[in-house]
Amino acid sequence: MKKYLFIPLILAILIACSKDKRAAKRIDGSWELISMKYYDDENFLHYPVAEGLFEATTNSENQINYTFHLEFDYADSLYIEDQFGTIKFKEKASVMELSVYTADTFYVQTQTVFALNKTDLKVDFIDIDGRKRVYTFLKKD
């Protein structure tokens, strides 16, 4: 009887692991930023004109490396962000954990994945300044 209780547990673990692996395969490639929104310090929602390119590649150790270039207007200034790092999928591919490196800092960022399929990627997160951002990408490949 006890061994029958372990079968659903093992299946659940295998399914969760396979979702993370499928997500890692899907994210491989170049993604163009098609929309961005963010909340400012006073919690007002903004839709800036933004351009960005997110590129992800899986290496031989099944680690996902990425680069991200972003440009948008913020407070009447052009904001440019370049970062690179690694990605790990968690919680049945509903969360991406990014190890982020920029020119002057390193931090770990957790992003919620709302959509990840062959053509669309949509994530939201709290940026390093404590503001919520939402990015929508379209696959270029």
N, C-alpha and C positions, 0 to 999 in steps of 0.2 A: 504493500500500500504506500509506503513512504517513497519508493522510487517513482511512483506515478505523480507524486507532488513535485518532484524535481524536474520532470519533463517540461511542464509549462514554463518553469523558471529558466531552464536552459534555452528553450525556444525564444523566450523574450529577450534574453541576452544576445543570442545570435541575430535576431531581427534588428535590435538596436545597433549592433556593430555593423551590420550590412547597410543600414541607412546612412551611417557615418561614412562608410566606404563609397557608397553611391554618390553622396554629396561631394566627397573629395574628387571623384571623377567628373562630376558635372561642373564644378567650379573651375576646372582646368581651362585656360584660355584667356582671351582678352574681352573685357567688358567695358562698354562705353556708358558713362553717366548720362542718363536722359532726364533725371529730375532730382532736385535736392530741396529739402525744406528743413528749417531749423527754428528753434525757439530762442529768442534773445534773453537777456538777463531779467527782463520784466515779463517773461513768458508770452510775448507776442510771437505769432507764427509768421515766418518769412519764407518766400519762395524766390531765392536769388537766381539770377542768370548764372549758370555754373557749367564748367566743362571739366571732365575728369576721365581718366583711364585707369582701370583696375586690371592688373594682369596676374594670373595665378598659374603656377606650374607645380606638378607633383614630381619629386625626385625619386631616386631608386630606393630610398628608405621610407617611402610613403609619407614623407613630410611635404606639406604644401608651403611653398615660398610665394610671396606676393610683392608687388610694387603698386603704389597708388599715387597718381599725380592729380591734384585738384586745384582749380582756380575759380574763385567767385568773388563778387562784390560784397563787402561787409563794412557798414558804417562809412560809406563813401570812399572806401579804399579797396584796392585789389588784394585779395588774400590768396596766397599761393602756399600749398602744402604738398610736400613730397615725403613719402614714407615707404618703408619696406619692412619685411619681417616674415613670420611664419603664422600659419593658421592651423587650429585644431578644432574639429567638430565635436560637439558634446550634446548630450540630452537628445538623442535620436535625430541629430542634424538640425535641431531647432535653434541651436546656439553655436556661433563661431567665436572662438577665443583667439584673439590676435595678439601676438607679441610684436609691438610696434617700435620701430626705430625711426627717428627723424634726425635732422642735422645736429640737434642739441639735446635730445632726450630719449629715454626708453621707458615704456610703460606697457602694461597688459590691459587690453580693452575687450569687453564682452559685448557682442552684437547679437541681437535677436534676428533670426532669419524668418521672414514672412513668406518669401517665395524663392525657390531655387529649382529651376527646371532647365531644359535645354536652351532656352532663350532669355529668361528673366531671372534677375536677382534683386531682391528688395530686403534691406536691412535697416534696423534702427538701433541707436545707441546713445549713450551720454558721452560727450566729448571730454577732453582733458580739462576744459574750462567749466564743466558742469552743465552744458547745454545739450538738450536733446536734438539729434539730427536723424533724418531719414533719407536714405539714398535709394534710388531705383536705377538699375543698370540693364542694358540690353547687350546680349552676347554678340561680339563682332565676328567671330570665326564661323 
